[in-house]
Amino acid sequence: MTRPPPLSPHLQIYRLPLTAVLSISHRLTGVMLVLGLILISVVLMLAVGWPQGFTAFQKALQSAPGQSLLWLFIYALFFHLCHGVRHLLWDSLFGFEAHRQVHIGIFQIGISIFLTLMTFFLGQPELTP
């Protein structure tokens, strides 16, 4: 009597390693950036051809959901940048060890959050009386 082949672990009990989560996130942020650039192109066309539509877009961008989307876009930009630097490190044959992969991954997340927060705080206009 033969044994059935082993089954793959189910997604509910299998935990992806950090490098896999970051790799998937890198691809998702790339898609987000492409969609954001398409939106920026549409907005620029609105500014040229339909000023009322551009004004409406500006008002929508100043709302809470619009600001949230803008900051998500900025975070996606910094996350994608940091992950690209991580790949450059890998291209130079640095960071392939298991313990370094986790540390560099956590560092990547921290730096992308730090850059986003610095953009937020340094990008605020000064209030003049």
C-alpha positions as CSV (number, residue, x, y, z in Angstrom):
1,M,0.0,0.0,0.0
2,T,1.4,3.4,-1.0
3,R,1.1,6.6,1.0
4,P,-0.5,9.6,-0.6
5,P,1.9,12.4,-1.5
6,P,2.2,15.1,1.2
7,L,0.0,18.1,0.8
8,S,1.3,21.6,0.7
9,P,0.7,23.7,3.8
10,H,-2.6,25.5,3.8
11,L,-2.4,29.3,3.4
12,Q,-4.1,29.8,6.8
13,I,-1.3,28.0,8.6
14,Y,1.7,28.8,6.4
15,R,3.4,32.0,7.2
16,L,5.3,33.7,4.4
17,P,8.8,34.8,5.2
18,L,9.5,38.6,5.5
19,T,11.4,38.6,2.2
20,A,8.4,37.1,0.4
21,V,6.0,39.7,1.9
22,L,8.4,42.5,1.0
23,S,8.7,41.1,-2.6
24,I,4.9,41.0,-3.0
25,S,4.6,44.5,-1.5
26,H,7.3,45.8,-3.9
27,R,5.2,44.6,-6.8
28,L,2.0,46.1,-5.4
29,T,3.7,49.5,-4.8
30,G,5.0,49.4,-8.4
31,V,1.4,49.0,-9.6
32,M,0.3,51.8,-7.3
33,L,3.0,54.1,-8.6
34,V,2.0,53.4,-12.2
35,L,-1.7,54.1,-11.5
36,G,-0.7,57.2,-9.6
37,L,1.4,58.4,-12.5
38,I,-1.5,57.8,-14.9
39,L,-3.7,59.9,-12.5
40,I,-1.2,62.7,-12.5
41,S,-1.1,62.7,-16.3
42,V,-4.9,62.9,-16.3
43,V,-4.8,65.8,-13.8
44,L,-2.3,67.7,-15.9
45,M,-4.5,67.2,-19.0
46,L,-7.5,68.5,-16.9
47,A,-5.4,71.6,-15.9
48,V,-4.8,72.4,-19.5
49,G,-8.2,71.6,-21.0
50,W,-10.8,71.9,-18.3
51,P,-9.9,74.3,-15.4
52,Q,-13.2,73.5,-13.5
53,G,-12.3,69.8,-13.5
54,F,-8.9,70.6,-12.1
55,T,-10.4,72.8,-9.4
56,A,-12.7,70.0,-8.5
57,F,-9.8,67.6,-8.3
58,Q,-7.9,70.0,-6.1
59,K,-10.8,70.1,-3.7
60,A,-11.1,66.3,-3.7
61,L,-7.3,66.0,-3.0
62,Q,-7.6,68.4,0.0
63,S,-10.3,66.2,1.6
64,A,-9.3,63.5,4.2
65,P,-9.6,60.6,1.7
66,G,-7.7,62.6,-0.9
67,Q,-4.9,63.3,1.6
68,S,-4.8,59.7,2.7
69,L,-4.4,58.6,-0.9
70,L,-1.7,61.1,-1.4
71,W,0.3,59.9,1.6
72,L,-0.2,56.3,0.6
73,F,1.3,57.2,-2.8
74,I,4.3,58.9,-1.2
75,Y,4.8,55.9,1.1
76,A,4.6,53.6,-1.9
77,L,7.2,55.7,-3.6
78,F,9.6,55.5,-0.7
79,F,9.0,51.8,0.0
80,H,9.6,51.0,-3.7
81,L,12.8,53.1,-3.6
82,C,14.1,51.4,-0.4
83,H,13.4,48.0,-1.8
84,G,15.2,48.9,-5.0
85,V,18.2,49.8,-2.9
86,R,17.9,46.5,-1.2
87,H,18.1,44.8,-4.6
88,L,21.2,46.8,-5.4
89,L,22.7,45.5,-2.2
90,W,21.9,42.0,-3.3
91,D,23.4,42.7,-6.7
92,S,26.6,43.5,-4.9
93,L,26.3,40.1,-3.1
94,F,25.6,41.7,0.3
95,G,22.8,40.5,2.5
96,F,22.0,37.0,1.3
97,E,22.5,35.5,4.7
98,A,19.2,34.6,6.4
99,H,19.8,36.8,9.5
100,R,20.7,39.8,7.4
101,Q,17.7,39.4,5.1
102,V,15.4,39.8,8.1
103,H,17.3,42.8,9.5
104,I,17.6,44.5,6.2
105,G,13.9,44.0,5.6
106,I,13.0,45.5,8.9
107,F,15.4,48.4,8.2
108,Q,13.9,48.9,4.8
109,I,10.4,49.3,6.3
110,G,11.7,51.6,9.0
111,I,13.6,53.8,6.5
112,S,10.6,54.1,4.2
113,I,8.3,55.1,7.1
114,F,11.0,57.6,8.3
115,L,11.3,59.2,4.9
116,T,7.5,59.5,4.6
117,L,7.3,61.1,8.0
118,M,10.2,63.5,7.2
119,T,8.4,64.5,4.0
120,F,5.2,65.1,6.0
121,F,6.9,67.2,8.6
122,L,9.3,69.0,6.4
123,G,6.8,69.6,3.7
124,Q,4.3,71.5,5.8
125,P,4.0,75.1,4.8
126,E,5.0,77.7,7.4
127,L,2.2,79.6,9.1
128,T,2.8,83.3,8.8
129,P,0.5,85.7,10.7
